[in-house]
Amino acid sequence: MVLVIVEALELVVFYLDVLGRTALPLLLMLTVVQFALVALWYMHLKFDSRYFSWLFVCGMILAAAIFIAAWATLDILL
């Protein structure tokens, strides 16, 4: 149910162009949350060592940080 709510938020942010240029970072954050939920639940990482969960989630956060840095460098972000 949580994934449905996160997906609905992504669709609202994407189709209602109310947020303007801040929609892109918000969509990226929602994607990170959705990735973490899918990795922890459907890949059964919540039953494995916390190290694996930490590894997957931190990797996605690092990738998001690199995208934000690239966007800021190219003046795409705000």
N, C-alpha and C positions, 0 to 999 in steps of 0.2 A: 504494500500500500504506500509505503514511503517513496518507493521509486516512481510510482504513478504521480504522486504529488510533485516530486522534483521535475519529472518530465512535463507535467502541466505548467509548472513555473517557467520552464525553458520555452515552451510554446508561446506562453503569454508574452514573455520578454521579446521573443523573436518576431512575432506577428504584430504586436502592438508597439509601434515605433515611438513610444512615448519617452523612453530614456535617452534616446539619441546616442551619443558616443560612449556613454557609460554602459550600454547594453552588452558590448563585447566582453569587458572584464567580468560582468555579472554572469554571462553565459559560460565563461571559462570556469568561474568558481562553482557554478552549478554542475558543470561537467566533472570537476574534481570530486565533488560530493557523490555524484552518481557513480563514478568509477570506483570510489572507495566502498560504497554500498554493494555494488556488484561483485567486486573482488572479495569482500569479506563474507558475503552471504552465498553467492552462487559458486564461488571457487572453494567454499568451505574453509576459508582461512580463519574464521572465528574459532574453529576447533583445533587448528594447528598452533604452532609456536607463535607468540606475539611478534617475534622477529620477522617472520614472513609478512605479516600484516603491515608492520612498520616499513618494511622494505618496499612493498608495492605502493603504499600510500605516499611515502616520501618521494619515491620516483616520480609519481604523477605531480606532486606539488613542485618538485624541481623543474619538471617540464613546463608547468604553468608559469613558473617564475621566469624561465628563459623566454617564453612567448611574450610575457609582459615587458621584459627588458628590451626585446627586439621591437615591440610595438612602440615603446617609449623612445627608443633610438630613432625610429623611422617617423616619429611624430604622428603615429596613427592613434595613439591613446591620448585622449583628452588634449 
